[in-house]
Amino acid sequence: MREEFQKTLVFKVIVSNDKQYSLWLLDREVPPGWYDAEPMQGSAVECLAYIKEVYFRERQLDAEPVSSYVSQAQAPE
């Protein structure tokens, strides 16, 4: 019975102004400081997979190569 109930719940992915991701029930109003992440909605499993994909893609784009740290540390003044 519980699995059937969980399958009927529909979530959406919301994002905070600080780039934190969360699942939110589709029929609930988004809290202040949060917004819908694209039109992503579905089961909890689908939404979590979306968050994982997007979050790690963003982190890869934000990452600075280690070589840049090393070259800055070794640069003569």
Secondary structure, 3 states (H helix, E strand, C coil): CHHHHHHHCCEEEEEECCCCEEEEECCCCCCCCEEEEEEEEECHHHHHHHHHHHHHHHHHHHCCCHHHHHHHHHCCC
